[in-house]
């Protein structure tokens, strides 16, 4: 697998870390991870796409090597994420972009596909995310992010992560599970192990209700849109049907697994690659 460059830029007065793959003179693909992920989540897909594209995988504010939130009320919201993403692309000189977004990264893509006229999104891929968000999941996510479980050891954290995501349908080999646990973990001040992200990201779920009703943005999208829907999806059937008949009238591809997926399987990567070439 080809190796990316690890880079930092100041965006909206926040230090944002990202991985950069491939030739910057080629057309750009952004892969944006979910609410508690990191830029490493989709590295297999990034490496595959980098044979033909310039690929950018950022760490969201509050994740990975990017700054934690400065403004704990506003930074977790999609408006702040959008401002940082636009600043990042401006500094990189990107004039148009193909966007692949998982969960929150897909919500961000929906918003930007409507408002980012200076750097249009020409193709939008949404991994198990739509313009709405179930209230039960919103409440559960808020609680889990604000007060994540802690473990006495890394092994305990890795075991928990495997069990939790396996129940959701994620299938990885031992090496990839271990790598994911490394990327998603950190030590607390008292030496325990917990999730790597800023707990303040939970404030999106309590303070930014507008982020969970993005239909006005979705209906304004003109870019071709692909919805990749997990077998154990958080998107209700009626919402998928609505997405197919409104706005960009998305194409739907059903995959195995649940909400969390690393888009690492080669057949699924080929589906994405074919779509991006349209």
N, C-alpha and C positions, 0 to 999 in steps of 0.2 A: 504494500500500500504506500502510495506517495506521501511525503511528509509536508505539512503545511508550515507557513510562517506564522509565528505568534506575535501579534502586534497590539499596540495600545494607541488610542486617540482620545483627546479631550472633546467630548460632545455635550453641549449644554452644561458646561462646567463640571461634568462627571467624567471620570476616567473609564473608558469602555475598552474591554479586551475583546479581540476577535482572532479567529484563525482564517488565514487566507490561502487558498489553494489555486493552482493553475496560473495561466497567463493573464495578467491584468489587461492585455489588449483584446482579449476575447469578451464576448457578451457575458454579463454577470448574473449569477444565481445567488440569492440569499437564502440560507436555511436558518430559520429562527426557532429555537427550542421552546418547550413549554414552561410553565410558571416556575417550576423548581428544578429545571434541567440545567445543562451547561452546553458550551459550544462543542463539546466532544460527543454529544449524544448521537449525532448523525454522521460521524466521521467516515463510515464505510460508504454512505451515499455521496458524501462530499468528494471522496477520493475517486469514485466512479465518474461523477459529473465533471471533475477537473480535467479529464482527458479531452473534453470539448468546450468547457466553460471556465470562466473565472468565478470562483466560489468563495463566498464570505459566510462564516459561521460566527455570529457574535455571542458573547456572554451578555445576557440581559443585565440591567442594573439590579444589584442584589444577588447576583449569581456568579459562580466561577471566580475569575480574576477581575471582573469589573467591580467598581465601587459598590458598596452597600448604599442604601438610600440615604440621600442628604435630607430631603423633605419627606418624612415618613408618611405624610398624608397624601401628597400628590405624586411622588415618584413612582409608586406602584401602579398608577392608572395608565390606560392606553394612550391618553393624550401626551403624557410625559414620555412614554416609550416611543410614540410616533415622532416627537420632536428630536429625540436622540437618534433614531434610525435615519431620519432625513438629514440630520447634521453629519452622521457617519458617511452616508452615501455621497453627500455633497463634497466632503473632504477627500473622498476617494475618486472623485470625478466621474461617478457613474451616472449615465444619462437615461438609462432605462434598465429594468431589472425583471428577472423571473423570480417569483417569490414562492418558497416552500415553507409553510408554517405549521408547527405542531401545537395543538391546544392553544395556549395564549399567543404563541407566535403566529397561529393562523388567524386569531381574532385581530391581531395587529395588522396582518396582511389585508383583511377585509376593510379595515379602516383606511389603510394607506392606499389601497386600490381605488378608493373613492377620492381622497383628498390630495395625493402626492402627484400633482400635475407636472412638477419640475423634473421628476424622474418616474415616468409612468411604469406601473407594473403591467407587463405585457402578457404574462401567464401567471395564474394563481393556483397553487396546490394547497389544499386544506387537509391536514391529517386529523381526522376525527374531531372536527370542530365546525360549528355552524354559527349563524348570527345570534342564536339564543343560547341559554345555558340553564340547565335544570336547577331549580331552587334548592333541592335537597343536596345536590352536589356542591353548590355554592356554599352552603352552610358547613358541609363536611370539610371542604377544602380550607375554608377560613379557620376552622378549629385546628386542623392538622398542621397548617403552616405556622400559625401563631404559637402553637405549643407542641412542637414536634417531639416524638419519642427520643429518649436517650439510652445509650447502651454503655456497658462497662468496657467493651472492647470493639475493635473493628470487626472481628469475626461475628460478634453479635449483631452488629449493624448489617453486615452483608447477608447473614442468614435471614434477618427480618425483611430486607429488600427483596431477596429472592422469593420468599414465601408470599409477600404481598403482591408483587408484580406478576408472579407465576399464576396466582389466582385470577388475576386480570387477563391472563392469556398471553403474556410475553414469554417467548421461548428463546433462550440464549445458551451457548455452551459455557462451561465453567470459566474459561479465560475471559469471556466477555462479561459475565456476571461480576467477576472480580474487578475488572476495569470500571464497570459502571459504579460499583460500590466505592471505589477509590475516588471517582469523579464527583460523586454525590455526597461525600462525607466530609466532616471536619471535626476537630476536637473543640470542646467547650473550654471555658476558662478553668473549670475544675477537673479537666482531663477525661470527661466522658466523650462519646462519639455520637454525633447527630447529623442531620441533613445540612448540607453546605450553605443553603440559601439564607438570606436575611429574613427573619420572622416577620418583619414589617411588610413583606409582600402580601401578607394576609389582609392588609388594609384595602387592597383593591376590592375584595369581596364584600367589605362592610361599607366602604365610602364611595365606591364608583359603580353604582348601579347601572349607569349608562353603558358600561363596558359589556353588559350581558344582554343587551338588546341592540344589536347592530344591523337590524333590518334596513334602516334608512341608508346605511352605507352599502350594504349588500345589493340593494335594489338599484344603486347608482353605478355598479360595476359593469364595465363593458368588456373587460379582458376575459379570454377563455378561462374557465375555472373547473378544476378537477377536485372533487370531494373523495378522499380515500376514507372509507368507513369501516371501522372495526366490527368484527362479528359481535363482540360485546360492546356496543357503541353507547356513548352518552347522548347521541342525537336520536331523537324520537322519529319514528317512521313518517309521521305527518309533517315534521319539519324538513326531512329530506325531500319529501314530495314538493313542499313549498319551494325549496331551494332549486328544484328542477324546473319550476314553472315561473320563477320570478328573477329579476335582475339578470345575471349572466347565464341563467338556466344551466347550472353546473352539470357536468358529466359525473357519474358515480362509479367508483371502483370499490368493490367489497374485498376486504382483506381478512385474514385470520386475526385472532387476538382481540385485545380490548383497547381501551383508550390510549394507554402508553405503548408506543411502538418506536423502534429506532430506525425503521425503514432500511433495514440492513439486508433483507433477503433479495437475492438477485432478480427473481421474476418481478417483484414489486418495483425494484429500481428500473427495470426495463419499461414498465408501464409509465413511470414518471418521465423517463428520458424520451419516450415516444411523444408524450403529451407536450413536453417543453419544446420539441422540434416543430410542432404544428404552427 
